[in-house]
Amino acid sequence: MVTCVNDAMFPDTGKAVVRLLRRLGVDVEFPSIQTCCAQPMVNTGYLDEAVPVVRTFVSAFASYDAIITPSGSCAGSVRHQHSLVARRSGDPSLAAACAATSPRTYELSEFLVDVLGIIDVGASFPHRVTYHPTCHSLRMLGVGDRPLELLRAVRGIELIDLPSADQCCGFGGTFALKNADTSVAMGRDKADTVCATGAEVLVAGDNSCLVHVGGVLSRAGGDVRVMHLAEILASQEEVSA
Amino acid sequence: MGSTFVGMPAFPEAARTQLANAQLRTNLAHATATIRAKRGAAVGELDTWEELRRAGAAIKDQVLRNLDTYLLQLEETLTANGVIVHWAADAAEACTIVAEIAKAHNVNEVVKVKSMVTQEIGLNEALAEDGITAWETDLAELIVQLGDDLPSHILVPAIHRNRSEIREIFVERMAAAGRPAPADLTDDPGMLAEAARLHLREKFLRATVAVSGANFAIADSGTLVVVESEGNGRMCLTLPSVLVSVVGIEKVVPSWADLDVFLQLLPRSSTGERMNPYTSTWSGVTPGDGPQEMHVVLLDNGRSRALGDEVGRQALRCIRCSACLNVCPVYERTGGHAYGSVYPGPIGAILNPLLRGVGDDEQVDSLPYASSLCGACYEVCPVLIDIPSVLVDLRAKVVDARRGGVPKAEAIAMKVAAWTLRKAGRLGAAERAAGLARRLLRHQTALPGGRAGITSLPGPGGSWTAARDLPTPPEEPFRAWWRRTSGGKKGADQL
């Protein structure tokens, strides 16, 4: 599952996932009838509107062994919210389909560490990087230190601790629009903390959070760029000796 | 003391006002960081913490499932202990009961133990209409009351104030309320506390009637429990001859043994202490010792409504520790006043809609959306209230309550999104349209790293670009690339 945000806005993240997984010997498919996990509807309160989107999800992914997504938030939505949507639909066959797809859905770092059992993915990325653990990957999925373990094994990387890393960046889906002022206040505090680390790159497992913090960072005129975890793990940039 | 939450604007607007207050932001960031660290240390000492949380949740759930039985038992034991038990369906009934008791004793003032429930029912304002002044005796509540202010935190109602602001309030306002502040008062915390002590002591010694809430009401022994830090509560509970306690019906616990769990959970979660300094318990009237006339007002005020909500009823487990406020990134930025209720923060964002119902009031309906759903609240809740899930469920209830009327722009946008996301072909078409629209964008910039970005969008997108740049949609979305390269296996840019 590439996710709607990555499909429409961050195709390089999707390509990085394909490159990385193929390098590790995984047979990767992109079932092209996929669209979205329906989280934007669910988290804004539009459950009826989420039903057809979840139907599309289960029909796209029903036949696969593992559903991998470069988003803690979307994986969290599939694992924890699809059953609510199915219940709302009143359709037992949808509930059964969700019960089959939800537990097979993994956030990228979970799949790499837990299913493939790989920490060193053969990446190299000679840059100063700081990592922001996104809330849904941290608290909804409990990915813990998996992304950091993967990053530590990247050649040439200089990984800098992000103070107060577990503080929310303020994105929050439609929260970023419905409560834009509060969202931006949180984003500015996160951006300030990122800048103070002296990192060149802010990395996270969710482009939705990165588009928010990155937008604040860019507006502030700094030169910290944001990158998805998948792009660093796929990278094989040469490390000078 | 005319301040009230009535008529507060919806959260986004109220938050905007609060966010502009730099002093508030500084006070709150400092205070919440301090309490967060203390809580973390106190909780970290116990390797049984998760077990305690599960036990606390289980006791409360068991009570809520059998609430009718426990309440009748409580009424019976309280009555046997010489307490007069009253039942109040709503705030107005509860206020009338308290006012009638005060009037029966011919008093024009009462002293109050810090209590959330009496704030919830607006007791002070109701008593004032009957010419009775209700004096807050908790230090922070005193600061709020003297400052003609509103509480902004469940545990630390004056958390938005710093000590120099408190000194100013004492110097300017104490005299009108009784013993004035000393002439040489500085902002030294010890001096401020001493000024409050001298001021309050006169009120304790003078009062005939005290009003309290209760943290717990023990069904099998007819005992009420108040947990506090200052000892001012105990003064109110022991000195006046008449004591009226207003107790939400969800406060009942089966037996003393259950306090074992809650008296570990509550202080560590709220003040970050192993034990709170004062725990007062009383089981009715003891002849010749303490209040000789005791009343308990058992209050519903929306609790039955909340109990009827399958997902939301877990909010009635809440023991008002305020750990969720202290970790909430939204609360930390906006403060408590933005929530327009005595119950602010994450718990307020679910409790107010659950107690009052959704679909009638814009302000209440805005509260479930006052969260980024980061989940920090659930992580610290001592009784395992899954606040993010309740928030999401309440959002659905808000949307459902508004279905059928004239749809808002958001509802239309969601319908369009759902239609688009139902079929991949429609999503692909939307992406192609976005790819074409990028040529029309005039406000472009280069984002760090070189990608093109947008600095200004029209319409609702403007609330994004007001303070954030946005990457320009790519020439080729992922699905188009996948099709063109046959899954990255053909073409110049194959993987």
Boltz contact constraints between the chains, C-beta under 6 A:
constraints:
  - contact:
      token1: [A, 2]
      token2: [B, 478]
      max_distance: 6.0
  - contact:
      token1: [A, 7]
      token2: [B, 477]
      max_distance: 6.0
  - contact:
      token1: [A, 7]
      token2: [B, 478]
      max_distance: 6.0
  - contact:
      token1: [A, 7]
      token2: [B, 479]
      max_distance: 6.0
  - contact:
      token1: [A, 8]
      token2: [B, 431]
      max_distance: 6.0
  - contact:
      token1: [A, 8]
      token2: [B, 477]
      max_distance: 6.0
  - contact:
      token1: [A, 11]
      token2: [B, 474]
      max_distance: 6.0
  - contact:
      token1: [A, 11]
      token2: [B, 477]
      max_distance: 6.0
  - contact:
      token1: [A, 11]
      token2: [B, 478]
      max_distance: 6.0
  - contact:
      token1: [A, 11]
      token2: [B, 481]
      max_distance: 6.0
  - contact:
      token1: [A, 14]
      token2: [B, 478]
      max_distance: 6.0
  - contact:
      token1: [A, 18]
      token2: [B, 488]
      max_distance: 6.0
  - contact:
      token1: [A, 19]
      token2: [B, 495]
      max_distance: 6.0
  - contact:
      token1: [A, 30]
      token2: [B, 482]
      max_distance: 6.0
  - contact:
      token1: [A, 32]
      token2: [B, 424]
      max_distance: 6.0
  - contact:
      token1: [A, 33]
      token2: [B, 424]
      max_distance: 6.0
  - contact:
      token1: [A, 35]
      token2: [B, 421]
      max_distance: 6.0
  - contact:
      token1: [A, 35]
      token2: [B, 424]
      max_distance: 6.0
  - contact:
      token1: [A, 35]
      token2: [B, 427]
      max_distance: 6.0
  - contact:
      token1: [A, 36]
      token2: [B, 421]
      max_distance: 6.0
  - contact:
      token1: [A, 41]
      token2: [B, 414]
      max_distance: 6.0
  - contact:
      token1: [A, 43]
      token2: [B, 392]
      max_distance: 6.0
  - contact:
      token1: [A, 45]
      token2: [B, 395]
      max_distance: 6.0
  - contact:
      token1: [A, 45]
      token2: [B, 396]
      max_distance: 6.0
  - contact:
      token1: [A, 45]
      token2: [B, 398]
      max_distance: 6.0
  - contact:
      token1: [A, 45]
      token2: [B, 399]
      max_distance: 6.0
  - contact:
      token1: [A, 46]
      token2: [B, 399]
      max_distance: 6.0
  - contact:
      token1: [A, 46]
      token2: [B, 414]
      max_distance: 6.0
  - contact:
      token1: [A, 47]
      token2: [B, 396]
      max_distance: 6.0
  - contact:
      token1: [A, 49]
      token2: [B, 414]
      max_distance: 6.0
  - contact:
      token1: [A, 49]
      token2: [B, 418]
      max_distance: 6.0
  - contact:
      token1: [A, 52]
      token2: [B, 422]
      max_distance: 6.0
  - contact:
      token1: [A, 53]
      token2: [B, 421]
      max_distance: 6.0
  - contact:
      token1: [A, 56]
      token2: [B, 422]
      max_distance: 6.0
  - contact:
      token1: [A, 135]
      token2: [B, 374]
      max_distance: 6.0
  - contact:
      token1: [A, 135]
      token2: [B, 375]
      max_distance: 6.0
  - contact:
      token1: [A, 139]
      token2: [B, 375]
      max_distance: 6.0
  - contact:
      token1: [A, 167]
      token2: [B, 329]
      max_distance: 6.0
  - contact:
      token1: [A, 168]
      token2: [B, 329]
      max_distance: 6.0
  - contact:
      token1: [A, 168]
      token2: [B, 372]
      max_distance: 6.0
  - contact:
      token1: [A, 168]
      token2: [B, 374]
      max_distance: 6.0
  - contact:
      token1: [A, 170]
      token2: [B, 372]
      max_distance: 6.0
  - contact:
      token1: [A, 172]
      token2: [B, 372]
      max_distance: 6.0
  - contact:
      token1: [A, 172]
      token2: [B, 373]
      max_distance: 6.0
  - contact:
      token1: [A, 175]
      token2: [B, 372]
      max_distance: 6.0
  - contact:
      token1: [A, 177]
      token2: [B, 463]
      max_distance: 6.0
  - contact:
      token1: [A, 178]
      token2: [B, 369]
      max_distance: 6.0
  - contact:
      token1: [A, 179]
      token2: [B, 12]
      max_distance: 6.0
  - contact:
      token1: [A, 180]
      token2: [B, 463]
      max_distance: 6.0
  - contact:
      token1: [A, 181]
      token2: [B, 16]
      max_distance: 6.0
  - contact:
      token1: [A, 181]
      token2: [B, 19]
      max_distance: 6.0
  - contact:
      token1: [A, 182]
      token2: [B, 15]
      max_distance: 6.0
  - contact:
      token1: [A, 182]
      token2: [B, 330]
      max_distance: 6.0
  - contact:
      token1: [A, 182]
      token2: [B, 333]
      max_distance: 6.0
  - contact:
      token1: [A, 182]
      token2: [B, 334]
      max_distance: 6.0
  - contact:
      token1: [A, 184]
      token2: [B, 467]
      max_distance: 6.0
  - contact:
      token1: [A, 185]
      token2: [B, 19]
      max_distance: 6.0
  - contact:
      token1: [A, 185]
      token2: [B, 333]
      max_distance: 6.0
  - contact:
      token1: [A, 186]
      token2: [B, 329]
      max_distance: 6.0
  - contact:
      token1: [A, 215]
      token2: [B, 468]
      max_distance: 6.0
  - contact:
      token1: [A, 215]
      token2: [B, 469]
      max_distance: 6.0
  - contact:
      token1: [A, 215]
      token2: [B, 470]
      max_distance: 6.0
  - contact:
      token1: [A, 216]
      token2: [B, 468]
      max_distance: 6.0
  - contact:
      token1: [A, 218]
      token2: [B, 447]
      max_distance: 6.0
  - contact:
      token1: [A, 218]
      token2: [B, 448]
      max_distance: 6.0
  - contact:
      token1: [A, 218]
      token2: [B, 469]
      max_distance: 6.0
  - contact:
      token1: [A, 219]
      token2: [B, 468]
      max_distance: 6.0
  - contact:
      token1: [A, 219]
      token2: [B, 469]
      max_distance: 6.0
  - contact:
      token1: [A, 223]
      token2: [B, 448]
      max_distance: 6.0
  - contact:
      token1: [A, 224]
      token2: [B, 448]
      max_distance: 6.0
  - contact:
      token1: [A, 225]
      token2: [B, 448]
      max_distance: 6.0
  - contact:
      token1: [A, 225]
      token2: [B, 449]
      max_distance: 6.0
